[in-house]
């Protein structure tokens, strides 16, 4: 009788172990996909910036409008020189703010830690901050569907509660 009970408890332990691995398996593919979107988004924005810079420099400076005095002409030329810097800021600022968060959130999703950051990464991956959002949109939705599943959410809770004890 005790052997049967022992086998039954071992089966229960195996099922509990499989259930605890279930969230890790479920988040693996979307987490890796979110990490890839973060890397592609960052790389795409760098390529766009280089392309804008090259295009701006190949166009050369446009002549100032007629009838400008010397002070206005100097301001006009400074503005043309600053245009490359402004292009850089307008293109790379979203990258500097968004894609590092997406990367960290994807890593946290992979580790089943900091669920709010993983959810934030899924949302940010869908924003049109670079051409990579074409991948980020469906993959971000996929990540959010997985993250909002109660079984996966419970997996985050188990790890967060266990780490608070130590």
Buried (B, 14 or more C-beta within 10 A) or exposed (E): EEEEEEEEEEEEEEEEEEEBEBBBEBBEEBBBBBBBBBBBBBBBBBEBBEEBBEEBEEEEEEEBEEEEEEEEEEEBEEEBEEEBEEBBEEBBEBBEEBBEBBBBBBBBBBBBBBBEBBBBBBBBBBBEBBBBBEBBBEBBBBBBEBBEBEEBBEBBEEBEEEEEEE
